[in-house]
Amino acid sequence: KAGVTQTPRYLIKTRGQQVTLSCSPISGHRSVSWYQQTPGQGLQFLFEYFSETQRNKGNFPGRFSGRQFSNSRSEMNVSTLELGDSALYLCASSYESGGGDEKLFFGSGTQLSVL
Amino acid sequence: SQQGEEDPQALSIQEGENATMNCSYKTSINNLQWYRQNSGRGLVHLILIRSNEREKHSGRLRVTLDTSKKSSSLLITASRAADTASYFCAQGDSGTYKYIFGTGTRLKVLA
């Protein structure tokens, strides 16, 4: 069974640009979550999707958005990039819950550097 | 912030020794999970302990939970160099569909 796949693995962008990150969950998993990881703030919840519906969004500005497709694949978009957006963006999938008593399966992440 | 805290922030031990890391959380929980992260990679689930459990074992891992103190500990026995990683606790909240992760403990096991 293939794991969670995130692309690209590394991204370098400049301030003001926008970026789209992609995540393919484990087959059969319908919940996809996104987390931002920085050395200073640790892992912060961005949003969670289930069956193409966003069920929760973390405390991030509107520049951060996401969506989920009918095949459960998910994308997140960050517009008007700022230096502080430099981080490791992690995608995680689970069968249903995203926050209950299921374990999360993580991808390897996308390392975003904003110059 | 609801973020849990872990201590120590960093831990360095010799191979064969035991490693203990602690997690404190702020809100009531349904369960607490522990994850491992190798440098710059995704997290890997280690173990889940439910709020009505006090102790759980998985191989060389032992997790305890004290809901009265809102704390949990992870013990890794007979550590190996391959255990070098960051360890995070995470509290799940089925009502909000998110996990709140602790600040993590960086473990270094010296061969």
gemmi code that builds the backbone of each chain (N, CA, C; Angstrom):
import gemmi

chains = {
    "A": [
        ("LYS", (0.856, -1.190, 0.000), (0.000, 0.000, 0.000), (0.883, 1.228, 0.000)),
        ("ALA", (0.740, 2.098, -0.993), (1.569, 3.286, -1.072), (1.237, 4.216, 0.074)),
        ("GLY", (2.268, 4.949, 0.518), (2.079, 5.900, 1.606), (1.538, 7.222, 1.097)),
        ("VAL", (1.570, 8.213, 1.964), (1.131, 9.556, 1.608), (2.227, 10.208, 0.762)),
        ("THR", (1.849, 10.733, -0.363), (2.811, 11.334, -1.283), (2.606, 12.830, -1.351)),
        ("GLN", (3.681, 13.564, -1.099), (3.633, 15.014, -1.203), (4.591, 15.479, -2.283)),
        ("THR", (4.128, 16.411, -3.088), (4.997, 17.001, -4.104), (4.788, 18.506, -4.141)),
        ("PRO", (5.832, 19.282, -4.449), (7.208, 18.808, -4.601), (7.863, 18.606, -3.232)),
        ("ARG", (9.031, 18.106, -3.194), (9.740, 17.893, -1.929), (10.370, 19.196, -1.448)),
        ("TYR", (10.856, 19.977, -2.366), (11.468, 21.270, -2.044), (10.948, 22.339, -3.002)),
        ("LEU", (10.804, 23.539, -2.448), (10.366, 24.685, -3.245), (11.102, 25.924, -2.767)),
        ("ILE", (11.550, 26.722, -3.718), (12.132, 28.012, -3.388), (11.350, 29.061, -4.141)),
        ("LYS", (10.810, 30.005, -3.407), (10.015, 31.071, -3.994), (10.498, 32.409, -3.456)),
        ("THR", (10.041, 33.469, -4.094), (10.355, 34.809, -3.603), (9.095, 35.447, -3.031)),
        ("ARG", (9.310, 36.439, -2.208), (8.187, 37.139, -1.581), (7.201, 37.636, -2.628)),
        ("GLY", (5.924, 37.510, -2.311), (4.897, 37.986, -3.229), (4.377, 36.940, -4.195)),
        ("GLN", (5.155, 35.897, -4.406), (4.698, 34.842, -5.302), (3.654, 33.972, -4.604)),
        ("GLN", (3.071, 33.057, -5.359), (2.153, 32.107, -4.762), (2.662, 30.688, -5.036)),
        ("VAL", (2.166, 29.749, -4.254), (2.655, 28.384, -4.371), (1.500, 27.402, -4.147)),
        ("THR", (1.577, 26.285, -4.819), (0.594, 25.217, -4.639), (1.313, 23.923, -4.286)),
        ("LEU", (0.887, 23.314, -3.208), (1.462, 22.057, -2.754), (0.421, 20.959, -2.929)),
        ("SER", (0.898, 19.761, -3.229), (-0.010, 18.664, -3.513), (0.190, 17.504, -2.549)),
        ("CYS", (-0.901, 16.800, -2.282), (-0.853, 15.660, -1.367), (-1.784, 14.563, -1.872)),
        ("SER", (-1.238, 13.365, -2.006), (-2.064, 12.198, -2.344), (-2.111, 11.283, -1.135)),
        ("PRO", (-3.294, 11.079, -0.563), (-3.392, 10.261, 0.654), (-3.272, 8.778, 0.344)),
        ("ILE", (-3.198, 8.015, 1.395), (-3.220, 6.560, 1.252), (-4.570, 6.155, 0.654)),
        ("SER", (-4.531, 5.194, -0.238), (-5.757, 4.743, -0.888), (-6.796, 4.323, 0.154)),
        ("GLY", (-8.011, 4.873, 0.006), (-9.080, 4.547, 0.953), (-9.228, 5.559, 2.075)),
        ("HIS", (-8.225, 6.375, 2.281), (-8.311, 7.421, 3.306), (-9.065, 8.614, 2.745)),
        ("ARG", (-10.025, 9.096, 3.514), (-10.831, 10.206, 3.026), (-10.557, 11.516, 3.749)),
        ("SER", (-9.831, 11.440, 4.859), (-9.500, 12.660, 5.611), (-8.063, 13.062, 5.301)),
        ("VAL", (-7.891, 14.320, 4.953), (-6.553, 14.866, 4.704), (-6.387, 16.121, 5.546)),
        ("SER", (-5.289, 16.161, 6.291), (-4.976, 17.324, 7.125), (-3.662, 17.924, 6.670)),
        ("TRP", (-3.519, 19.206, 6.931), (-2.278, 19.918, 6.627), (-1.754, 20.574, 7.894)),
        ("TYR", (-0.441, 20.502, 8.073), (0.218, 21.125, 9.216), (1.440, 21.900, 8.717)),
        ("GLN", (1.694, 23.008, 9.389), (2.900, 23.784, 9.120), (3.868, 23.551, 10.272)),
        ("GLN", (5.107, 23.252, 9.942), (6.101, 23.033, 10.987), (7.249, 24.015, 10.831)),
        ("THR", (7.483, 24.786, 11.872), (8.619, 25.700, 11.928), (9.363, 25.467, 13.227)),
        ("PRO", (10.669, 25.801, 13.246), (11.433, 25.593, 14.483), (10.853, 26.364, 15.671)),
        ("GLY", (10.317, 27.539, 15.411), (9.840, 28.361, 16.509), (8.449, 28.003, 17.017)),
        ("GLN", (7.580, 27.570, 16.125), (6.171, 27.329, 16.475), (5.789, 25.859, 16.519)),
        ("GLY", (6.684, 24.976, 16.128), (6.324, 23.559, 16.134), (5.322, 23.255, 15.033)),
        ("LEU", (4.501, 22.232, 15.257), (3.479, 21.857, 14.272), (2.184, 22.596, 14.548)),
        ("GLN", (1.736, 23.334, 13.562), (0.500, 24.088, 13.679), (-0.510, 23.579, 12.653)),
        ("PHE", (-1.724, 23.361, 13.103), (-2.793, 22.857, 12.244), (-3.233, 23.922, 11.257)),
        ("LEU", (-3.289, 23.545, 9.979), (-3.750, 24.458, 8.941), (-5.221, 24.216, 8.601)),
        ("PHE", (-5.523, 23.030, 8.095), (-6.911, 22.662, 7.814), (-7.050, 21.164, 7.631)),
        ("GLU", (-8.313, 20.743, 7.656), (-8.650, 19.332, 7.481), (-9.809, 19.221, 6.502)),
        ("TYR", (-9.691, 18.259, 5.590), (-10.724, 18.017, 4.599), (-11.218, 16.586, 4.671)),
        ("PHE", (-12.488, 16.436, 4.385), (-13.103, 15.112, 4.334), (-14.169, 15.153, 3.257)),
        ("SER", (-14.068, 14.246, 2.317), (-15.036, 14.186, 1.214), (-15.269, 15.559, 0.606)),
        ("GLU", (-14.178, 16.221, 0.277), (-14.170, 17.507, -0.428), (-14.684, 18.680, 0.416)),
        ("THR", (-14.929, 18.457, 1.690), (-15.429, 19.518, 2.565), (-14.377, 19.876, 3.611)),
        ("GLN", (-14.172, 21.166, 3.785), (-13.268, 21.594, 4.848), (-14.030, 21.555, 6.160)),
        ("ARG", (-13.537, 20.753, 7.092), (-14.248, 20.626, 8.364), (-13.687, 21.539, 9.441)),
        ("ASN", (-12.444, 21.939, 9.261), (-11.871, 22.859, 10.238), (-10.691, 23.585, 9.617)),
        ("LYS", (-10.436, 24.771, 10.084), (-9.314, 25.569, 9.609), (-8.612, 26.151, 10.823)),
        ("GLY", (-7.303, 26.135, 10.777), (-6.513, 26.683, 11.858), (-6.435, 28.194, 11.782)),
        ("ASN", (-5.700, 28.750, 12.711), (-5.586, 30.198, 12.835), (-4.518, 30.751, 11.901)),
        ("PHE", (-4.793, 30.717, 10.637), (-3.879, 31.242, 9.621), (-4.618, 32.262, 8.772)),
        ("PRO", (-3.866, 33.205, 8.194), (-4.542, 34.226, 7.374), (-5.165, 33.620, 6.116)),
        ("GLY", (-6.025, 34.410, 5.491), (-6.747, 33.937, 4.319), (-5.857, 33.621, 3.126)),
        ("ARG", (-4.577, 34.013, 3.217), (-3.648, 33.685, 2.126), (-3.440, 32.170, 2.009)),
        ("PHE", (-3.759, 31.478, 3.072), (-3.625, 30.019, 3.091), (-4.985, 29.409, 2.758)),
        ("SER", (-5.014, 28.624, 1.725), (-6.270, 27.984, 1.342), (-5.990, 26.567, 0.877)),
        ("GLY", (-7.024, 25.794, 0.770), (-6.840, 24.421, 0.326), (-8.097, 23.899, -0.321)),
        ("ARG", (-7.971, 22.709, -0.848), (-9.149, 22.034, -1.381), (-8.874, 20.542, -1.455)),
        ("GLN", (-9.938, 19.800, -1.605), (-9.816, 18.352, -1.746), (-10.664, 17.925, -2.934)),
        ("PHE", (-10.126, 17.025, -3.699), (-10.802, 16.549, -4.895), (-11.579, 15.262, -4.605)),
        ("SER", (-12.361, 14.846, -5.564), (-13.231, 13.676, -5.361), (-12.435, 12.395, -5.131)),
        ("ASN", (-11.189, 12.372, -5.571), (-10.365, 11.175, -5.336), (-9.561, 11.290, -4.039)),
        ("SER", (-9.919, 12.265, -3.208), (-9.312, 12.539, -1.894), (-7.966, 13.249, -1.972)),
        ("ARG", (-7.412, 13.387, -3.147), (-6.172, 14.168, -3.257), (-6.455, 15.604, -2.825)),
        ("SER", (-5.433, 16.226, -2.263), (-5.637, 17.575, -1.732), (-4.517, 18.503, -2.203)),
        ("GLU", (-4.847, 19.736, -2.290), (-3.858, 20.782, -2.578), (-4.019, 21.897, -1.561)),
        ("MET", (-2.895, 22.535, -1.249), (-2.988, 23.772, -0.480), (-2.256, 24.860, -1.242)),
        ("ASN", (-2.745, 26.052, -1.108), (-2.209, 27.181, -1.827), (-1.860, 28.300, -0.839)),
        ("VAL", (-0.733, 28.912, -1.066), (-0.366, 30.089, -0.276), (-0.118, 31.211, -1.258)),
        ("SER", (-0.849, 32.290, -1.126), (-0.676, 33.423, -2.021), (0.128, 34.516, -1.331)),
        ("THR", (0.667, 35.400, -2.136), (1.430, 36.546, -1.625), (2.391, 36.105, -0.519)),
        ("LEU", (3.310, 35.267, -0.883), (4.227, 34.666, 0.087), (4.998, 35.707, 0.888)),
        ("GLU", (5.177, 35.386, 2.167), (5.983, 36.210, 3.066), (7.159, 35.370, 3.574)),
        ("LEU", (8.186, 36.051, 4.061), (9.366, 35.338, 4.557), (8.982, 34.340, 5.649)),
        ("GLY", (8.016, 34.719, 6.474), (7.597, 33.873, 7.589), (6.857, 32.622, 7.179)),
        ("ASP", (6.558, 32.488, 5.888), (5.886, 31.283, 5.403), (6.872, 30.151, 5.159)),
        ("SER", (8.148, 30.444, 5.272), (9.162, 29.399, 5.116), (8.958, 28.349, 6.196)),
        ("ALA", (8.765, 27.126, 5.782), (8.429, 26.068, 6.739), (8.391, 24.733, 6.031)),
        ("LEU", (8.262, 23.697, 6.826), (7.982, 22.361, 6.300), (6.462, 22.177, 6.363)),
        ("TYR", (5.844, 21.914, 5.235), (4.403, 21.710, 5.189), (4.127, 20.218, 5.092)),
        ("LEU", (3.407, 19.736, 6.068), (3.153, 18.306, 6.184), (1.693, 17.998, 5.914)),
        ("CYS", (1.491, 16.973, 5.144), (0.154, 16.470, 4.867), (-0.001, 15.145, 5.587)),
        ("ALA", (-1.173, 14.892, 6.117), (-1.433, 13.636, 6.811), (-2.804, 13.121, 6.415)),
        ("SER", (-2.923, 11.821, 6.304), (-4.227, 11.256, 5.978), (-4.660, 10.241, 7.025)),
        ("SER", (-5.945, 10.063, 7.112), (-6.516, 9.019, 7.952), (-7.808, 8.563, 7.296)),
        ("TYR", (-8.344, 7.465, 7.815), (-9.521, 6.903, 7.155), (-10.709, 7.862, 7.194)),
        ("GLU", (-11.007, 8.350, 8.399), (-12.198, 9.188, 8.512), (-11.995, 10.433, 9.355)),
        ("SER", (-11.237, 10.249, 10.445), (-11.435, 11.179, 11.548), (-10.641, 12.463, 11.484)),
        ("GLY", (-9.336, 12.341, 11.255), (-8.522, 13.542, 11.218), (-8.244, 14.140, 12.577)),
        ("GLY", (-8.906, 13.695, 13.591), (-8.646, 14.288, 14.902), (-9.222, 13.474, 16.033)),
        ("GLY", (-9.729, 12.319, 15.691), (-10.323, 11.483, 16.729), (-9.342, 10.463, 17.234)),
        ("ASP", (-9.690, 9.204, 17.215), (-8.780, 8.201, 17.751), (-8.119, 7.385, 16.651)),
        ("GLU", (-8.025, 7.962, 15.487), (-7.272, 7.303, 14.426), (-5.870, 7.880, 14.403)),
        ("LYS", (-4.935, 7.040, 13.973), (-3.586, 7.557, 13.825), (-3.475, 8.233, 12.468)),
        ("LEU", (-2.594, 9.212, 12.434), (-2.340, 9.929, 11.198), (-1.154, 9.309, 10.470)),
        ("PHE", (-1.247, 9.295, 9.149), (-0.139, 8.864, 8.301), (0.372, 10.104, 7.581)),
        ("PHE", (1.634, 10.404, 7.783), (2.206, 11.628, 7.244), (3.000, 11.377, 5.969)),
        ("GLY", (2.981, 12.374, 5.093), (3.903, 12.402, 3.980), (5.248, 12.934, 4.447)),
        ("SER", (6.214, 12.972, 3.528), (7.556, 13.449, 3.877), (7.645, 14.958, 3.943)),
        ("GLY", (6.602, 15.634, 3.474), (6.568, 17.078, 3.585), (7.117, 17.806, 2.374)),
        ("THR", (6.743, 19.057, 2.266), (7.308, 19.978, 1.278), (8.035, 21.064, 2.044)),
        ("GLN", (9.326, 21.189, 1.792), (10.119, 22.236, 2.437), (10.058, 23.482, 1.572)),
        ("LEU", (9.384, 24.503, 2.064), (9.223, 25.751, 1.337), (10.167, 26.803, 1.895)),
        ("SER", (10.943, 27.384, 1.020), (11.826, 28.493, 1.406), (11.388, 29.728, 0.638)),
        ("VAL", (11.136, 30.802, 1.352), (10.735, 32.067, 0.739), (11.879, 33.059, 0.894)),
        ("LEU", (12.363, 33.550, -0.239), (13.523, 34.462, -0.224), (13.090, 35.915, -0.443)),
    ],
    "B": [
        ("SER", (-2.458, 29.544, 24.057), (-2.239, 28.467, 23.105), (-2.566, 27.125, 23.756)),
        ("GLN", (-3.164, 26.229, 22.988), (-3.486, 24.906, 23.517), (-2.336, 23.933, 23.366)),
        ("GLN", (-1.253, 24.400, 22.725), (-0.152, 23.499, 22.422), (0.424, 22.871, 23.675)),
        ("GLY", (0.653, 21.569, 23.617), (1.256, 20.889, 24.744), (2.736, 21.180, 24.818)),
        ("GLU", (3.296, 20.873, 25.950), (4.721, 21.084, 26.121), (5.396, 19.770, 26.447)),
        ("GLU", (6.596, 19.609, 25.924), (7.350, 18.409, 26.218), (8.665, 18.786, 26.870)),
        ("ASP", (9.103, 17.910, 27.729), (10.424, 18.102, 28.298), (11.084, 16.753, 28.483)),
        ("PRO", (12.408, 16.686, 28.364), (13.221, 17.852, 28.037), (13.083, 18.240, 26.570)),
        ("GLN", (13.573, 19.406, 26.210), (13.572, 19.807, 24.813), (14.562, 18.973, 24.020)),
        ("ALA", (15.661, 18.603, 24.671), (16.681, 17.793, 24.023), (17.263, 16.822, 25.028)),
        ("LEU", (17.657, 15.666, 24.535), (18.157, 14.598, 25.396), (19.228, 13.835, 24.649)),
        ("SER", (20.363, 13.638, 25.301), (21.457, 12.914, 24.680), (21.856, 11.763, 25.599)),
        ("ILE", (21.833, 10.552, 25.091), (22.141, 9.382, 25.919), (23.038, 8.427, 25.154)),
        ("GLN", (23.574, 7.459, 25.856), (24.401, 6.430, 25.233), (23.512, 5.268, 24.792)),
        ("GLU", (23.933, 4.609, 23.747), (23.226, 3.425, 23.280), (23.093, 2.423, 24.423)),
        ("GLY", (21.905, 1.836, 24.521), (21.656, 0.865, 25.578), (20.955, 1.461, 26.790)),
        ("GLU", (21.055, 2.762, 26.948), (20.379, 3.424, 28.072), (18.899, 3.621, 27.731)),
        ("ASN", (18.132, 3.937, 28.771), (16.705, 4.242, 28.575), (16.524, 5.740, 28.392)),
        ("ALA", (15.518, 6.102, 27.611), (15.198, 7.513, 27.379), (13.772, 7.760, 27.824)),
        ("THR", (13.584, 8.801, 28.615), (12.240, 9.169, 29.068), (11.944, 10.595, 28.667)),
        ("MET", (10.808, 10.799, 28.063), (10.377, 12.141, 27.701), (8.942, 12.328, 28.181)),
        ("ASN", (8.648, 13.563, 28.545), (7.366, 13.864, 29.165), (6.577, 14.873, 28.356)),
        ("CYS", (5.273, 14.752, 28.458), (4.377, 15.628, 27.714), (3.300, 16.131, 28.655)),
        ("SER", (3.066, 17.427, 28.648), (1.947, 17.974, 29.397), (0.983, 18.618, 28.419)),
        ("TYR", (-0.289, 18.454, 28.664), (-1.287, 19.011, 27.766), (-2.286, 19.828, 28.562)),
        ("LYS", (-3.107, 20.603, 27.860), (-3.894, 21.609, 28.564), (-5.389, 21.323, 28.631)),
        ("THR", (-5.900, 20.569, 27.682), (-7.342, 20.330, 27.674), (-7.626, 18.852, 27.902)),
        ("SER", (-8.877, 18.547, 28.182), (-9.226, 17.133, 28.369), (-9.074, 16.401, 27.048)),
        ("ILE", (-8.792, 15.115, 27.120), (-8.477, 14.362, 25.911), (-9.347, 13.115, 25.770)),
        ("ASN", (-9.491, 12.662, 24.535), (-10.049, 11.340, 24.260), (-8.917, 10.319, 24.207)),
        ("ASN", (-7.791, 10.763, 23.668), (-6.633, 9.898, 23.562), (-5.382, 10.759, 23.409)),
        ("LEU", (-4.250, 10.153, 23.607), (-2.975, 10.841, 23.401), (-2.133, 9.930, 22.528)),
        ("GLN", (-1.465, 10.508, 21.573), (-0.636, 9.722, 20.671), (0.801, 10.236, 20.716)),
        ("TRP", (1.705, 9.352, 20.378), (3.116, 9.723, 20.270), (3.586, 9.438, 18.845)),
        ("TYR", (4.383, 10.376, 18.320), (4.918, 10.271, 16.972), (6.420, 10.505, 17.011)),
        ("ARG", (7.101, 9.918, 16.038), (8.538, 10.133, 15.863), (8.774, 10.815, 14.518)),
        ("GLN", (9.750, 11.718, 14.506), (10.106, 12.401, 13.271), (11.610, 12.359, 13.098)),
        ("ASN", (12.034, 11.712, 12.033), (13.438, 11.774, 11.666), (13.677, 13.104, 10.952)),
        ("SER", (14.901, 13.567, 11.017), (15.237, 14.926, 10.609), (14.619, 15.327, 9.273)),
        ("GLY", (13.779, 16.363, 9.312), (13.228, 16.931, 8.094), (12.251, 16.061, 7.353)),
        ("ARG", (11.756, 15.023, 8.003), (10.824, 14.115, 7.325), (9.455, 14.163, 7.993)),
        ("GLY", (8.554, 13.335, 7.486), (7.226, 13.269, 8.080), (7.243, 12.527, 9.398)),
        ("LEU", (6.132, 12.623, 10.095), (6.010, 11.964, 11.390), (5.498, 10.541, 11.218)),
        ("VAL", (5.934, 9.682, 12.122), (5.498, 8.282, 12.112), (4.819, 7.976, 13.431)),
        ("HIS", (3.640, 7.401, 13.346), (2.891, 7.080, 14.559), (3.579, 5.958, 15.326)),
        ("LEU", (3.663, 6.144, 16.655), (4.287, 5.137, 17.508), (3.254, 4.379, 18.324)),
        ("ILE", (2.420, 5.121, 19.043), (1.522, 4.469, 19.992), (0.390, 5.416, 20.357)),
        ("LEU", (-0.757, 4.856, 20.648), (-1.926, 5.625, 21.088), (-2.373, 5.085, 22.433)),
        ("ILE", (-2.662, 5.976, 23.353), (-3.190, 5.577, 24.651), (-4.494, 6.337, 24.873)),
        ("ARG", (-5.516, 5.609, 25.278), (-6.823, 6.221, 25.468), (-6.929, 6.819, 26.874)),
        ("SER", (-7.875, 7.693, 27.047), (-7.990, 8.418, 28.316), (-8.329, 7.501, 29.495)),
        ("ASN", (-8.885, 6.325, 29.221), (-9.211, 5.401, 30.310), (-8.098, 4.373, 30.548)),
        ("GLU", (-6.989, 4.531, 29.879), (-5.838, 3.653, 30.078), (-4.759, 4.385, 30.859)),
        ("ARG", (-3.994, 3.659, 31.614), (-2.923, 4.282, 32.414), (-1.539, 3.950, 31.863)),
        ("GLU", (-1.445, 2.810, 31.193), (-0.142, 2.390, 30.690), (-0.352, 1.531, 29.453)),
        ("LYS", (0.618, 1.648, 28.530), (0.545, 0.850, 27.319), (1.955, 0.535, 26.852)),
        ("HIS", (2.125, -0.668, 26.300), (3.439, -1.086, 25.851), (3.380, -1.434, 24.367)),
        ("SER", (4.496, -1.174, 23.690), (4.646, -1.607, 22.309), (6.129, -1.820, 22.053)),
        ("GLY", (6.544, -3.069, 22.031), (7.970, -3.363, 21.852), (8.800, -2.729, 22.947)),
        ("ARG", (9.752, -1.877, 22.564), (10.601, -1.198, 23.553), (9.993, 0.107, 24.075)),
        ("LEU", (8.778, 0.383, 23.674), (8.114, 1.613, 24.095), (7.135, 1.339, 25.225)),
        ("ARG", (7.147, 2.276, 26.183), (6.165, 2.217, 27.264), (5.618, 3.627, 27.444)),
        ("VAL", (4.309, 3.749, 27.387), (3.665, 5.045, 27.554), (2.782, 4.998, 28.786)),
        ("THR", (2.848, 6.058, 29.569), (1.941, 6.194, 30.709), (1.117, 7.458, 30.534)),
        ("LEU", (-0.029, 7.470, 31.153), (-0.930, 8.612, 31.070), (-1.514, 8.894, 32.438)),
        ("ASP", (-1.443, 10.143, 32.853), (-2.039, 10.580, 34.113), (-2.981, 11.727, 33.787)),
        ("THR", (-4.250, 11.425, 33.647), (-5.206, 12.451, 33.246), (-5.437, 13.478, 34.353)),
        ("SER", (-5.206, 13.106, 35.591), (-5.394, 14.069, 36.683), (-4.334, 15.159, 36.629)),
        ("LYS", (-3.166, 14.805, 36.131), (-2.075, 15.778, 36.006), (-1.940, 16.284, 34.575)),
        ("LYS", (-2.785, 15.777, 33.684), (-2.708, 16.137, 32.274), (-1.280, 15.940, 31.767)),
        ("SER", (-0.771, 14.747, 31.964), (0.598, 14.479, 31.535), (0.746, 13.045, 31.058)),
        ("SER", (1.738, 12.847, 30.217), (2.051, 11.529, 29.691), (3.564, 11.418, 29.577)),
        ("SER", (4.053, 10.196, 29.627), (5.485, 10.003, 29.419), (5.712, 8.848, 28.458)),
        ("LEU", (6.791, 8.971, 27.712), (7.210, 7.932, 26.774), (8.578, 7.445, 27.214)),
        ("LEU", (8.678, 6.160, 27.425), (9.947, 5.537, 27.790), (10.389, 4.639, 26.651)),
        ("ILE", (11.623, 4.852, 26.210), (12.233, 3.968, 25.220), (13.329, 3.199, 25.938)),
        ("THR", (13.197, 1.900, 25.995), (14.192, 1.100, 26.709), (15.277, 0.620, 25.749)),
        ("ALA", (16.466, 0.394, 26.300), (17.588, -0.140, 25.526), (17.737, 0.590, 24.199)),
        ("SER", (17.931, 1.890, 24.276), (17.919, 2.729, 23.069), (19.024, 2.340, 22.088)),
        ("ARG", (18.754, 2.647, 20.828), (19.693, 2.370, 19.732), (19.974, 3.655, 18.978)),
        ("ALA", (21.049, 3.687, 18.236), (21.374, 4.878, 17.451), (20.224, 5.232, 16.502)),
        ("ALA", (19.521, 4.220, 16.019), (18.408, 4.444, 15.094), (17.217, 5.136, 15.762)),
        ("ASP", (17.212, 5.211, 17.080), (16.134, 5.912, 17.785), (16.341, 7.414, 17.771)),
        ("THR", (17.482, 7.869, 17.292), (17.758, 9.304, 17.199), (16.713, 9.966, 16.309)),
        ("ALA", (15.963, 10.897, 16.886), (14.835, 11.521, 16.202), (14.204, 12.529, 17.153)),
        ("SER", (13.187, 13.220, 16.667), (12.357, 14.060, 17.527), (11.069, 13.314, 17.825)),
        ("TYR", (10.604, 13.459, 19.047), (9.404, 12.753, 19.492), (8.346, 13.766, 19.915)),
        ("PHE", (7.131, 13.556, 19.443), (6.048, 14.490, 19.707), (4.855, 13.752, 20.312)),
        ("CYS", (4.228, 14.392, 21.276), (2.934, 13.894, 21.713), (1.869, 14.683, 20.950)),
        ("ALA", (0.703, 14.094, 20.822), (-0.380, 14.757, 20.106), (-1.707, 14.375, 20.740)),
        ("GLN", (-2.510, 15.374, 21.010), (-3.837, 15.109, 21.545), (-4.859, 15.285, 20.442)),
        ("GLY", (-5.703, 14.267, 20.303), (-6.706, 14.295, 19.257), (-7.997, 14.886, 19.772)),
        ("ASP", (-8.686, 15.567, 18.903), (-9.963, 16.173, 19.250), (-10.951, 15.864, 18.141)),
        ("SER", (-11.758, 14.835, 18.359), (-12.661, 14.408, 17.292), (-13.686, 15.479, 16.956)),
        ("GLY", (-13.935, 16.382, 17.874), (-14.924, 17.420, 17.603), (-14.414, 18.496, 16.657)),
        ("THR", (-13.104, 18.629, 16.570), (-12.535, 19.684, 15.729), (-11.709, 19.116, 14.583)),
        ("TYR", (-11.565, 17.786, 14.547), (-10.852, 17.113, 13.445), (-9.402, 17.541, 13.345)),
        ("LYS", (-8.779, 17.883, 14.448), (-7.376, 18.245, 14.395), (-6.649, 17.632, 15.575)),
        ("TYR", (-5.317, 17.592, 15.456), (-4.466, 17.179, 16.550), (-3.666, 18.378, 17.014)),
        ("ILE", (-3.442, 18.433, 18.306), (-2.589, 19.473, 18.872), (-1.296, 18.797, 19.280)),
        ("PHE", (-0.219, 19.207, 18.649), (1.076, 18.583, 18.893), (1.856, 19.325, 19.963)),
        ("GLY", (2.622, 18.552, 20.720), (3.533, 19.144, 21.679), (4.719, 19.764, 20.966)),
        ("THR", (5.589, 20.357, 21.747), (6.745, 21.068, 21.203), (7.869, 20.128, 20.803)),
        ("GLY", (7.822, 18.887, 21.245), (8.783, 17.881, 20.811), (10.019, 17.770, 21.683)),
        ("THR", (10.567, 16.565, 21.725), (11.847, 16.297, 22.396), (12.810, 15.750, 21.354)),
        ("ARG", (13.984, 16.383, 21.249), (15.012, 15.888, 20.316), (15.892, 14.899, 21.052)),
        ("LEU", (15.852, 13.673, 20.622), (16.634, 12.607, 21.252), (17.827, 12.264, 20.376)),
        ("LYS", (18.990, 12.218, 20.997), (20.193, 11.786, 20.290), (20.772, 10.600, 21.040)),
        ("VAL", (20.932, 9.495, 20.355), (21.492, 8.290, 20.958), (22.885, 8.083, 20.381)),
        ("LEU", (23.855, 8.113, 21.256), (25.257, 8.019, 20.836), (25.708, 6.566, 20.826)),
        ("ALA", (26.332, 6.178, 19.715), (26.797, 4.784, 19.578), (28.077, 4.545, 20.381)),
    ],
}
model = gemmi.Model(1)
for chain_id, residues in chains.items():
    chain = gemmi.Chain(chain_id)
    for i, (resn, *xyz) in enumerate(residues, 1):
        res = gemmi.Residue()
        res.name, res.seqid = resn, gemmi.SeqId(i, " ")
        for name, pos in zip(("N", "CA", "C"), xyz):
            atom = gemmi.Atom()
            atom.name, atom.element = name, gemmi.Element(name[0])
            atom.pos, atom.b_iso = gemmi.Position(*pos), 0.0
            res.add_atom(atom)
        chain.add_residue(res)
    model.add_chain(chain)
structure = gemmi.Structure()
structure.add_model(model)
structure.setup_entities()
